[in-house]
Amino acid sequence: MADSLASGAPPVPLWREYLELCKPRVVALICFTAVVGMLLAVPGMVPLNALLAGNLGIFLAASSAAVINQVVDARVDAQMDRTRNRPLPNGSITSSQALVFAAVLGLLSMTLLVVWVNVLTAVLTFASLIGYAVIYTRYLKRATPQNIVIGGAAGAAPPVLGWTAVTGTVDPHALLLFLIIFVWTPPHFWALAIRRHEEYARVNIPMLPVTHGLAYTRLHVLLYSALLLAVSLLPFATRFAGWPYALAALLLGGRFIQWAVRLYRTQDSAVASATFRFSITYLMGLFAALLVDHYLAGYGIR
């Protein structure tokens, strides 16, 4: 808000600042994968309580984790171009207000999940919240260049949460969805880290390109994208998905590897940004393909 006043721009409404604290674009992707997990868990329609209360509970928990993440990282965010205009660095919301907001979101999330969904989903969702907001943000992010690999488990949980919201159990097929996102996370985030490596170095965050160099990180983006292609075919290999999904996985995975090869061969930061953007398209496309394949099977088409 202070920046907008200084620049003569109209002030941002306070509700927009609180919404920004929730990282709505990131949370939207999280909820999309959770919804897919729900829909894949059953042959027909998802029970309404799981669909509505489950998704709202997961949304609120993810938002709470995003707020805590920004409270912990407020000092670092203020020094990075990508994040310095967030609500906490720009002074429109205080850390105390943000923590109260996060607590309310978290409490509402757990209440919804325990009362209207099931305890297992609530426990796993809370574990994911703590994993991202505390273990990753407070400790792993600052402790090791493998931070995003280890911490990726929290971000990979949503399809499992969606599945358990419907069935009350952790199914091996749900764990395949977890594994896909877990392997996807490093090349996705390292592409961004390559683009922003100077900023991470300035704030002493040991991201892989800071500690091991850009060439090393580019190689690992390529290796992980190849591993991701193999992992993405596991639903087909286990007969959880059919040929329509396999074809989509091959096309999307091949395109991801193309971007990774381009990134490996160049020092152009624009390619890193493009690889990062495509990685989001990749994940949405892959999970959409799983969903289409699921309903094609329901109609006996695949």
N, C-alpha and C positions, 0 to 999 in steps of 0.2 A: 504494500500500500504506500509505503514511504517513497519507493521508487516511482510509482505512478504519479504521486503528487509532485515530486521533483521534476518529472518530465513534462508535466502539464496534462497528462492523460487523465481521463475520468477515473475515480477510485473504483477498485473492484469490489463488488458487493461481498459482505462478510460470508454469506452462505457459499459463495463461489470459492472463497479461500478455504473453508472447511472441506468442501468437496475436493479441492485440489490436494489437500492433505491425504485424502483416501487413495490417491493415484488411480483415478477411475479407469484409465485405459488399460493399465496393468490388471486391475481387478476384473475388468470386463473379460479379458482373455482367461483369467482364472475361472470365472463363472462359466464361460463357454465350455471349457474342458470338463467342469463338474457336471454341467447339463448333459454333455455327451456320455459321461460315465453313467448317469442315471438312466438315460434312454437305452444304452447298450445292456443294462442289467436285466431288462425284462423284454419279453417278446411283444407286449402290447403297450398300453398307455401307463405312464408312471402314476402312482397314487398321488392325489392332489396335495396331500400334506407334505410328502417328500419333495414334490416339484416346487411348491411355493415356499413352505417354511424351511426346507432344506437349502434351497438356493439363497434365500434371504439370509439364513444363518451363516452360510459359507461366505457370502458377500460381506456381511458385517464383520466377520472374523478377519477376512483378508484386509478390509479397510482399517480395522484396528491395528493389525500388524504393520500396515503401511504408515500409519500415523506414528507409531512407536519408532519405527525405522527412521523417520525424519526428525524426531526429537533427539535420538541418539546421534544422528549425523548432521545436526544443525550447524555446528561449527565448520565441518568439512564442506557442507553444501554451500555455505556462504562464500567459499573460496573457489568454487568451480563454476565455470560459465553456464554449464548445463542446468545447474540447480540453484544458482544464487537468487533467483526470483521466486523461489518457493515461499509459502506463507511464513514459515519460521525465520529464515534468513532476512526476509524483507520487513519483518517486524509487525505484520498485520495480526499475527496470533502469537501468544506467548507459549513457552514450553509447558507451563502449568495448565493453561487452557487446553492445549493439545493432549496432554496426558489424561485430563478429565474426559475429554471427548473420546479418546481411545478406550478408556475404562468403560464408558457407557456403551460404546459399540460392542466391546468384548462381552459385557454382561448380557446385553440383549441377544447376542449371537448364541451364547451358551444356553440361555433360557429357552429360546426358540427350538434349538436342537434337542435339548433334554425333554422338553414338554411335548413337542409336536413331531419329533422325528425319532431318534433313539440315542441311547447313552453312548454307544460305540462311536457314532458319528461325532458326537460332542467331544468325546475324549480325543479322537484322532484330529479333529479340527483345532482343539486347544493345543495339542502337541505341535501341530504345524505352525500355529501362531507363535508359540514360544521358540520353535526352531528358527523361524525367520527373524522375528523381531528382537530376540535376545541372543540366541546362540550364534546365528550368522552375523547379525548386524553389530552386536557388542563385542564378540570375540573372534570368530573365524575371519571376518572381513579384514581385520587388522593383524591377524596372526600368521597367515600362510597364503602364498600365491595360489594354492589349491582351494581357496575359500569358496569359490563359486561351484566347484565340483562337489565338495562336501555339503555345502549349504543348499545345493540344488534339490536335496530330498524334500525340503519344505515346499518348494515351488512345484514339485512333481506330484504332490498329494491330492490336489482337487478332484481328478477323476475317480480316485479311490474313495474320497469322501462322498462324491455323488453316488457311487455304487452302493456304499454302505447305508446311505440315507434311504435307499429303496429296499435293500435286501436284509440289512442288519448284519451282514457278514463281509469279510474280506476275501474276495474271490481271486484265484490265480489270474484270470483274465484282466481283472482290474489292476493287478500288479504289472501286467504287460504295459498297460497305459501309463502307469507310474514310470516304468523303465524307459519308455520312449521320451517322456519329458525330462527325465533325469539325464539322459544322454544328450538331449537337445540343448539343455541349458548352457553348458560350457561354450560350444561354438557360437551360440546366440550372444552370450554376454561378452565373450572375448573379442568378437568383432567390434562391439561398442568400445571395449577397453582399449583396443588398438587405436581407434579414432580419438579417444580421450586420454591417451597414456600420459601426456605431459601434465594434465590436470591431476591425475591420480598420483603422479610422482611428486607434485608440488605439495599435496596434502598427506604424503607418506602412507598411502594405502598400497599394500604390496600386491597389486594386481599382476598377473603373469607377464604382460609386456613391460612392466616396470622392473620386475626382478630378474627376468630371463631374456628380455629383449623382444623386439618386434618379429624378427625372423623366426625365433623359437615359437612364438605365439601363433604366427600364421601357419606354421607346420602343424601345430596341435589343432587349430581350427579345421584344417584339411583332414587330419587323422580322425577327429571326432565326427566330422560329417560323413566319412566313409563308414565308421562304426554305427552311426545313426541310421544309415541306409539298411545295414544288416539287421539292426534291432527293430526297425520299422516293419520288417517282413515277418517278424515272429507271430503276429496275429494270424497271418496267412499260413505259416508253417504249422501252427497249432490248431488250424481249422476253426479258429474263432472268427476269421474273416475269409472272404472268397476272392475270386479273381478280379472283380471290379476294384476292390481295395488294393490288391497287390499291384495292379497296373498304376493306380494313383500314387502308391508309395514309391514305385520305381521312377515314375516321372518326376515327382516332387523331390525325391532323394537325389536323383541325377542332376536336377537343376541346382540343388544346394551344393553338391560337389563341384559343379561348374563355377559357382560363385566362390567357393573356397579355393579352387585352383587359381582363379583370377586374383584373389586376395594374396595367395602365396607368391605369385609372380610379380606383384607390383608393390610400390610403396605409396600409392595414391590413397589418401585417406578417404576419398569419396567412394572407393570400392569397399572399404570397411563399412561405411555407413549403409551402402546398398546391400551388402551381405547381411548386416544386422536387420534391415527392414525386410528382406526376403525371408529371413528366419522366422519372423512372425507370420508372414503369409504361409510359409511352409507348415507351421504347426496347425494353424486354422484349417488349411486345406486338407491335411492328413486326418484330422479328427472329423472333419466334415465327410471325408471319404469313408471313414469307419461307419459313420451314421447312415450314409446312403446305402452302403453295402449291407448293413444290418436290416434295413427295411426292404431292400431287394430280396434278401433271403426270406423275410417274412411273407413276401408275396410269391415265393418260389421261383424268382427270376434268376438269381445267381446260380 
